[in-house]
Each structure stands twice: as C-alpha cells, then as structure tokens.
Amino acid sequence: MQAEKIRNLAIVAHIDHGKTTLIDSIFRAAQTFSERTQLAERVMDSGALERERGITIRSKPCTVEWKGYLINIIDTPGHADFSGEVERILSTVDSVILIVDANEGPMPQTRYVLKHALSIGMRPLVFINKVDREGADPDGALNQTFDLFFELGATDEQADFPVLYGSGLSGWAVKDLKGTKREGMDDLFQAIIDHVPAPKVDPDEPFLMQVSTLAWNEYVGRIGCGKILQGRIRKGDPFVRVSTKWRSARHEEGNWDITGTESARVAQLWVTRGLERTEVDEVGAGDIVWLTGPTEIGIGDTFAAAELAETPLKPLAIEEPTVSMFFLVNSGPFAGREGQAVTLRQLKARLEREMHVNVSLRMEDLGRPDGVKVSGRGELQLGILIEEMRREGMEFCISKPEVITKTEDGVLMEPYELLTIDVPEEHQGIVFEKLAKRKGKVKNIENQSRGLLRIEFEIPTRGLIGYRGEFLTDTRGLGIMSNCTMGYGPWAGDLTSRSRGSLVSLDTGEATAYQLENLQERGTLFISPLDPVYAGMIVGENSRPGDMPCNPTKKKQQTNHRSATKEATTKLDVPRRMPLEKAMEWIENDELVEVTPQSIRLRKAILDELERRKAGRK
C-alpha cells in the first residue's frame, strides 16, 4: 500500500482510562473480523496475567482498514512501571491518541506519556472517554488537558489539538456532544485520516529502519520490529545491522558511539493484519514490520542498506531503572519439591531471555555465587516477571526491593515519584500521617465532587515500597492512588522500617494446631496446621520489635493420665496469607521470599539461628 494511505499511531493514557476497551470498539466498527468470530473482552490483552489483572503489560500492534486506508494502532501500557514500552513505541508512530477519563481528568501517567509525545514534535488527538458515566465532566477534563499541554510547553500547533468525545465501552465517538447521534466510530476514523500525518518516507531511497520493539522465538531467535523510514526490502535481500550506544546519561546530539556492525540477509518478514502477524515477501516505506536475519538484535539498532551503514540513526533514549532486587538460587531444604530448582546458570539464562524483549530491565552479575541483581521501573514490573517465572515451574528466592541511587556533584540522589491520591475526606488524616513519615511532601490539594479530595505528593520512590497495601486498609478500599517517576532528587533521609519482628521456626516438620494456638498469642500467623515448615522459615509476625525463635512443629505430650482440658477445642485465628507483592513489601534486608509454583514462603537469608547470631554481632 502507498505510504499516503497508511496511518501509524499509538493509543496512550493513564491506567484504566480505556485504551484497550477502545480498540475493541475500533475492531467492531471497522469489521476487522467476521461476524462468526467470537472476540473476548479486551482482546488486545492476550497474556494470562494481563487478563487476570486487567492491565496491559506489553505494547502490541494491530491493524484495521477503513475506506481504503491502512491504520496501524499500537496499544500501550498505562501503568508507570511499564512506561519503557511507551517510550520506544513513540519512535515508530507518527501521532498518538491521548485518552482522558471524563471523570478523573489527566493523571500522572497522562502527563508522562504526553510529555514524551510533545518532546518529539507530535500533534496528539485527544479522546475524552467515558462521557456517559455518572459524574462525568467532559468540559472540565478538556480544560485540565489544555492546561497540561501548556504546562508541558506545547507549541501553538500542538495545543490546537482535535477533540473527540465518546465511550470506548459503548462503542461510539463524536466531535460534538450536543449532537443527537451517538453511535459508531466514523468520527474517530475520519479524525485519524485528517489529523494523523502519513509517514514521511521516501520509497525510492536506500532501505533504512530502526528497531523499536523486540520479540523472541526459540526457532529463529530475536525478531526486530520497527517502521521502515525509506526504501523497500524483500526476503533474502542483504542489509547491515548497526548497533549504537549513548556515552552517558545525557542524551545529547552526537553523544553516542557505534558499538558494532553485522552483515545479514532478511530471513523472514511479517506485517500485522488485524491481530495476527502475516508473513510477506516484500515491504516498503511506511510499513511497520517484523524482521529476522541478524544473529543479535537490540533496541535502537539501525537496519540499513550497505551505503548507509556509516551514518546510522541515533540510539533510542530509554529512562533508567529505579528499583532493584536480587534473584537468588533457592537454597532452602524444600528446594525442588514443588517445581524446578534452577541453578545459577539456568536463572541467568531465563533472565537474559527476558532482556531480549524487555528493554527497561537490567541484569548485573556482581560476582555472587548464588544470584544476580535485577533492576526495573518499579515493584509491579519486577513482580510480573517473578510471577511469569513461577508459572513456568521455576523455584528461586528474591530479596527486598531497593531503590537505585547515584551521586551528582558529591550529593547523594534518589528517585522521586509524583503520587496522586483520590481519597474520601474522612480518611485524609491517616493518609497525611503515613505519607509524612515516608518523606512525602504535599504539592497540591483539590476538592473533587462527592466528598473526594485529590492530593498530589512528591515522595521518594522508597517511601512507596510497602505503602499500597497500607493505603487500601487505611481508606477501607475507597482510595485510589497512582504514581509516575519524576526523576532524581537529594536523599530524603532515613525512613522508619517495619516496627515488628518475625516469628522464626527453629525446627523442620509440619505445623501443629496445639503449638499454633500458643503462638498466635505472640503475634500474627502466616501458616495453618499441617503446613510444612523448616528451620529459618518465617511463620508469622511478632507483636513486638525483634525476631522471636519458635517451634511450630511441637506436639502435645502423651501421658497415661486424662487431661482436664481433653474435651477443649483448639481455636485458631485465620492466618494472614502473603501474596507475592505483599511479601516483597513486608520483608526486611536480612530476609528473602521463596517463590515456587505452588507456594510463597518467607525465610531468613541465613537459615541457621547460630549463624544469624554470629552475623548480627559483626
């Protein structure tokens, strides 16, 4: 198809503002699938974890045709932890549809993705979504969006953006809410054709493209995806892969080097049609394609004809990770019982495979014989990786998440977050109290409708580790919190850690109801009767500071005398179960989370009590 008939765009928004649901309606309106095809809700969320959690984790392209135009749409994640997916996708497209919730207005991730789109000169389309919901204020959301454009330094042309109103769930979009017709997506399609520029490409120049997305296949290896900027290429044609890298964190013009070149031939070519990749023999300028051939492919690599190999494109700028943790080999006595106990070599191989497709993750081998350090954008991103690995049958341990610091001009710097909280007025006191202890500073307070307050905080990233669960408890589940990275700032000082210690098992065996009844008076239990425990495993939270050794496997002594309490029944409280994210937040620096396909256990890093005491005296 000629480049004039192609439109490449991404849909960006804050989490839960309706990106994936809108694409469902676009598919139905464009009649991409036959009437007999049964599509699941949120069809773009194809991963099991995406469907379970209701969030988009990976950017995914799809294609629809409308009145002779080919529209390539990329669905992007809305959560700040996966913002690396958004940053690199913007280099592939020519514009974005910015979705804004008519009730909530612009939120932290809205600001983040809009800032990136404006910085590279895009002119976004704005779609005010969920205007049919109770309490929706489309005009207020639009005014806040205007303010955000100017606050982020938009030019006059960028601030003169087209606006559409609609409901992604109900499947309609209109230019003017005052009209009576509220059906179909024709106004949205027409706005895309009119306002999204066609790819600025030259089909007659030598071949040139830049890799913005990676995929992995066990048979063909890495697959690179990107937009062809000029020229054409066929299966079997030769080209050159050129790798580039920034010299420092300052992504200035000319501050990068060529790190390697490789001559290759095109092995396979795919384009997206609907939801599926379709193999083709030839592609041209303006197409978004998937390509195999080189032995190694990295984000930002330039694929070019031989005559352009000396002048590659500059690397893509991807923001650095802010949170790290250790992934360790499972050394516990139960290793291999519930899954595959991996060696360090296998653990590295799995993490390296993840690096093939996830550019915002980093892995460092610091010389530890039992594990490696993995860094990402936040707890959620690392938690998703851990959950995927355990579902593959792997057993391993993880340490407490820590923020990544750096020193600038002799000053210790740490990452900061912009935290936005919507909370009922009656719960504002406890929120202010908890966040003040975590070094949060109030930036803005706005009184919303129906007794809600919107409060913006500037807070160190480490201050948010472990807070989400507390926040939901403190606000009785009625509060909403969201955050995005602001950059680095001066070290905010020490934070108060967990105020209570752990109940640590001294023996290995099965927990008994007799002993657990006694232990529950000393703290909160994490286990039930007959659960297997081992020496060094954490079985509960102590009611006081400091750890308390205990023996949950102790049985009641048998005698020849009838006990006066023989007929008494054992009464046990319901144990507090620790899901993965909660366990990551709860543990201290000398503790680990043991992850298996069936269980999440908490344990001490040093299992032997005597060895722990020796280490504590050093």
N, C-alpha and C positions, 0 to 999 in steps of 0.2 A: 504494500500500500504506500502511496506517496506520502511524504512527510507532512504535507499540508493538511492531510486528512487524519493525522494522529494527534491525540492529546494525552500527555503524561502528567498525572497529578497524584498527590498523596492526601489522605484524609488524616488530619491531626486534631487532637483535642485533649482535654484533661480526662482522667479515668472516669468511666461511667457516664460520659456525656453523649454516647450513642453512635460512635463511629461504625462499629461492626454491624449494628442493627440497621443503620442507614444503607450499608452496602447490600444487606438482604433485600431492602426495598428497591434498590437500583437494579439488582438482578431480576426481580419480578417485573419491574416496569419495562426493562429492555428485552424481556422474554428470552433471556440467555439460555434457559433450559426449557425442555419440552414440558407440556402440561402433566405428563405422566411422571416426571421426575419429582420425587419427594425430597425436599430440602429440609435439613434440620435448622432450627433456630440458631442464629449467629453462625452461619455456615462457614465463615472465614476462620472461626476459632476451631481449627481442626484437631489440635492436640488434646489429649485426655485431661491434662492439668488445666488447659485453657477453658475447657467446657466445665470442669468441676468448680473452678474458682470464678468463672465469669469474667476473666480478664484476657487481654491479648498480650502474648509474651513475645512472639516473633512477628516481624514485618512480613507480610505476604502480598504478592501481586495478584490481581485478577484483571480480566478484560471483558468489556461489553461493547457491542456495536449499536449505533443509533444513527439512522438516516445517513448511512454511508461513511460515518466517522468511526474510527477505532479509538476507544477510550481505555487507556491503561490506568488502573487505580491501584494504589498501594495502601493497604490497611496497616496502621502503625499502632504500637502500644501507647497507652495513656498514662501508665504508671512511671514515676520519675526513675525508678530503678532500671528501667529498660529504655531510657532516653537515648542510649547509644545507638539503638535500632533506628531512631528517628533522624539523628544527626547525619548518618551516612546515606540514608534514603533520599534526603533532600537534594543531594548532588545528582540524582537520577532523574528527577521530575522537573517540570517547568513551572508548576504552581502548586498551591495547596488549597484544600477546602478546610477552613478553620471552623470547627463546630463549637458552639457555645450554648450551654444549657440556659433556657429562658428563665429558669428559676434561680439557679446558682450564680449565673454570670461567669465572667472569666475567673479561673482558679490558677493555682501556682503552675501547673504543667501547661496551661494555656499560655501563660507568659513565656515559659521556657521555649516551647516549640515555635511560637510566633516570633520571638527574638531571633532565632536561627533563620527562619524563613525571610525575615526582613533584612537580615545582615547580608544575605547573598543576592538581594535585589528582587525577590519575588513579590508579586502583587496577589495576595490571597483573596479568595472568595470567602465570605462569612455566611455560615448557615446557622440561624437561630433555631435550635431544636427544642422539641417537647413544648411547643407553644400551646398545645391543647390540654396541658395538665393544670390541675387546680393550683392556684397561687403563682402561675407563670407571669412574668413581667417582661415581654419581649422588648419593649421600648427601653426599659431600664437596663437590660442585658446589652442592648445595642449601644446605649450611651457609655456604659462601662467599657465596652470593646473599643469605641472611638478613643476614649481616654487612654486605654492601654496602648493603642497604636502610637499616639503622640508621645506617651511616656517612654516608649522604646525607640523613639527617634525616627519614625516612619516619614518618608518623603510625602509631598503633596499627592503624587501619583499613587503611592501605596495606600495613603489614608482615604483616597476616593475609591473605596472597595465596593463591589456589588454585594447586595444583601438579599438573602432568601430566608423565608420562614417556613417551618413545616414540622412534621412529625415523622421521624425515621421509623417508629414502630407502626404507625398507621399507614405509612407509605404515600405521603403527599408533600409537595413543596410548591410554594407560590412566591411571587415577587412582592405582593401586597396583601396584607392580612384583611384589608377592607373588602376584598372581592368575595363573592359568594362561592366560587368554585374551589373546592379543597379536595382534589383527587389527582392522582398521577404525579409523575416526576418530570414532566416535559419542561417545566420552567427551569429545573435544575440542569437537565441535559443542555438546554439552549444556552444557559449561562456559562456552562463549561465550554461549549463551542465558541461562544462570543468572547469570553474573557481569559480563557487559558490559552496562552500563545502556542502555536505549533512549534515543534522542536527546531531550533536554529541550527540547522545542519546543512552540509553540502555533500550530496551523494557522489559527486564526481572527484572528490579529493581522495588521497590515500586513506586506508582504513585506520580508525582511531576510536578507542573506547576506554573507559575507566571502570574498574571493578568496585561496586558499592555493596554487594551482598555475596555471601558465600553459602554454598550448600555442600553436603558431603555424601558420597555414595561409596559403599565398600568395593564396588567393582571398577569404577572409573576414577575414584579419588575426589579431589576438590573440584567443585563446579563454581565458576565465577559468573556473576550477574551484573549487568550494567546497561547503560544506554549507549548505543552507537552514535558517536558525535559526528562522524563523517565517513564517507566511503561505503563499500559493500564488502561482504566476505561470504565465501562458500565453504562447505565441508571439504576438508583436505587442503585448504589454502594455507600457506605459510604466514607466520607473523612473529613478532618479538614481544616477549613479556619483559617489562622494565619495572623493577621494584625501587621504591623511593622511601625515604625516612626523614622526619624532621630532626634537626640537630639538637634542638632544645624545646622546652615547653612553649616558647614564644613562636607562634606560627606566623612568621613574617615572610614576606616575599623574598625568595632566594635563600631562606634559612633551611635548606634541605639538600640532601645528597642522594645520588643514585647508588643503591646498595647491591644491585645485581641485575643481570640480563639473562635471558634464556630464549633460544630459538625454538619454535614449536609449530605444530600444524593443528588445525581445527579437527578434533576427533568427532564431536557431536555438537549440534546446535538445537536449542529449543526456544520457542516463544510461548507465552501464556495465552490461552484461549479459554474464556470462562474461568474455571478454577484449575484447569489441568495444563500441564506443560505438553506442548505438541512439538515433536521433532520435525525440523525443516532442513532443507538443503542450502538455503541462501537467506541472508538477512541484509537489510540496508539501513542507511542513516535514519535515526529517529526511533528505531525499534528498541525495546527493552528485551534483551536476550540472555539466555543461559548458555555457557560455552565451556567445553572441556578440551584439554590438549596439553597444557603445561604440566610438569610434574608438581610444581608448587604454585599456589595462587594466594595472594594476600589482599586484604582490603586496601584500596587505593592504588593497586598495580595498574600500570598502563599497558594495554594491548594495542600494538600499532604495527603498521607496515614498516619494513626494514628502513625506509628512508626517513622515518620519523623517530627512530629509536634513540637518537641523540638529544631529542627535545621532548622528554616525557611530560605528562601533566604533574602538577604539584600534588603531594600526598593529601589525603583527606584528614581533616582535623577532628579527632575524637577526644573528648574530655577524659581525663584520667580517672581511675577508680578512687573511691574514698573509704572503703571498708575492706578489711582483710581478715582471714582466719586460716588456721592450719587444718589441712586434711591429712589424717594420720591412719596408719595401718591399725586394724583392730587387734590389740594385744590382750584382750580380756580372756578369761577362761571359757567363755561361751562362744568364742570365735568359730565360725563355720557351722554352728548348729542350725541357724535359720536362713542362711544364704551362703553366698560365695565369699569366703575370707580372702581378700585380694592381697597380693604382695605390693611392695612399693612400686615395682616396675609396672604392674597392671594398673595401679592407681594413677601413675603418671600418664600411661597410655590413654586412659579414659579421659583425663583432663585435657590432654593435648588434642584429642578428638573434639572436645568441646570448644577449644580455642580456634579450631578450623572454621567455625560458623559464628562464634560469639566474640565480637571484636572488643567489647568493653570489659572482658575478663582478662586477668593476668595470672600467670603461674610462675613462682620463683622457687628454685631449688636452693635452699640455704645450707645445704650440707647435713641436714638432719637424717639419721638413718631410718627414721620411721615415717616421714611425711614431707609434704611441701606446703608452701604458703600460697593461697589463692586470694586474689583481690577482685572486687566488683563494685558496683554502684551503690549497693545497699543490702540490708538483710534479706529483703524479699528475693532479689536476684540470686543470691547465694543459696537461699532456702529452696528455690525452684530447682537449681542444679542438684542439690542434695536429694530432693525428692525424686528427681528423674533417675539418679544413680541407684537409689534404693529400690526403685521399681524395676530396675534391670537385674536385681538379685544380688547387689553388692553389699558387703558389710565393711564399715570403716568408722572412724571416730573424727569428731570435729571439735575445735577449741572455741573459746568465747570470741565473738566478733570484736575487732578493734579498729579504730579509725587510723587512717594513714596521715601522718604529719610530715611537715617539711620545714626547713629553716630558710628564711629570707632576711638578709642583712642582719644576721645574728638574732632574729626574733623567731621563736617557735610558732608555727602556724598550723591551724587545724581546719578541716572543712566545716562549713556552716550551712544550715538549711533555712529556707523560708517556710514556716509552718503556718497553715491556715486552719482554724478550728471553728466549726459551727456548733454551738452548744446552747442548750436552754439556759435562761438566766439564773435559774435556781442552782445550777451546777457550776457557775463561773468561779466561785470561790475556791473550790478544790482544784480546779484547773490552773488558776493563777498560782496557788500554793505549790503544786507539784512542779510546774514548769520553772518557777523561780529557783527552786532547789537544783534544777537541771541547767541553770545559767541561761534560761530563756528571757529575752527582753521584748516587751510589747512594742510593736511598731504602729499598730492601728486597731481601733475598735469601731465596729459599725453595727448599729441596731437593725436587725433584719425584721421581717414580718413574723407574726405569730410567736412573739416572745423569744426569738432566737438572737444570739449575739454572734457576729463574725469577728474573730480576734486573730490578728496576724502577729506572729512571733519571729524573732531572729534567734536561732538556737544552734549550739554546736551539734554536729551530727551524732557524737557520742552521747549527748543528752537525750536523744530519741531512742537509743537502744534500750529495749525493755519497757518503753512507755506505752506502746499501743494497747497492750492488754490492760494495764492500769487505767488508761483513759476510758476504755469501754466499761470497765467496772465502776469507775467514779461517776460516769454520766448515765448509768443504768442502760447502756446501749443506745442512748439517744443522740450522742455526739458524733460528729463527722470530722475526721482530721485528714489532711493531705499535705504533702511537702515536696519541695524540689530543691536541688542544690543551688546555693548562691555563690559558691567559690570559697576561698580560704580567708581566714581572719586570725588575729592573735589568739594564742592559747587562753582559754577562759578560766583556767584554774582547775583544781581537783573537784570531782563530783562525789557525792556520797554514794557508796556502793550498797549492795544488799545488806539489810540490817540484821538478818537472821542467818544462822549457820545451817549445816546439813546433818541429817541422821545417816551415819555411815555404817554399813554392815561389817561385822568382824568375821563372819563365817560364810560358808558356801552351802547351799541347800535350798529347801522350799520353805517359804514363809509360813508361819503357823498363826492361826487365829488367836490362840492363847497369848502369844507374845505381842502380836499387833495390838491387842486390846490394851496392853500395858503401855506400848509405845505411843499410842495416839494421845495419851495424856501429856506427852512431852513435845508434841508438835503435830504437823500435818503429814499424813502418809501419802506416798505415791504408788503403793503396791497393795495387792489384795492377798488373802490367804491362798497358799499353794503356788504363788508366783515364784519362779526360780530367782535366787539372788546369789551374789558371790562377794567375797571379801573385797572391800573397797568400793562397792556399789552404793550409790546414794538412794536410800529407800524413803526419804521424807525430808521435810524442812523443820529444823529445830525451832522451838518457840523463843529461843534466846540467841544472842550472838555467839559465834563459835560453833565448831563441829562437835557432835556427840557420838562416840562409838556405841554400837548396839548390836544385839544378836537377834534378828527377827526370826531365826530358824529354831529357837529354843522351844522344846516341848514340855508339857506339863508332866511332872514326875508321877509315875505309877506306884501306888502303895497297896498294902493289904487292908487298909482302913478306909471306911466310907467317908468321903469328904462331906462336910456340912454344906458346901456350895455345889454339890454334884448336879443338882437339877437346875442351877442357874444357867441362863443362856448367855452366849457371848454377843455383845453389842458393838458393832464396828461402824464407824463413820464411812461414808462413801469416799474412796481415795481421790485425790486430785490427780487426774491424768495429765501428762505433759506432752502435748503435741510438739512437733519439731520446732516451730517458730518460738513457742513459749519456752522450750528447753534451751534454745540458743540464747534467749534473753536472760534466763534465770541463773545460769551457771557463772561461777567466778573463774579467775585466771588459773587456779590450780585444779580445775575440774574439766571434764570432757563430756560430750554427748556421744553415746554409742548408737550408731544408726544401722539397723538391719531391715530386711524386707518386711518383717513382722512386728518389730518392737523398736521403741525409742527408750533407751536406758540412760540414766545419768550416773557418772562414776568419777572417782578421783583420778587425776592423771597418774599419781603414784598409788598403786593398789595396796601395797603392804603398809600397815599402820606404823611399824617401827621405822621404815624408810621415810615415811612422810614426816615423822617427828625429827629425824636427822636433817632432812631437807629444810624444815622450818627453823632449825637452830642456826643454819648457815647464814 
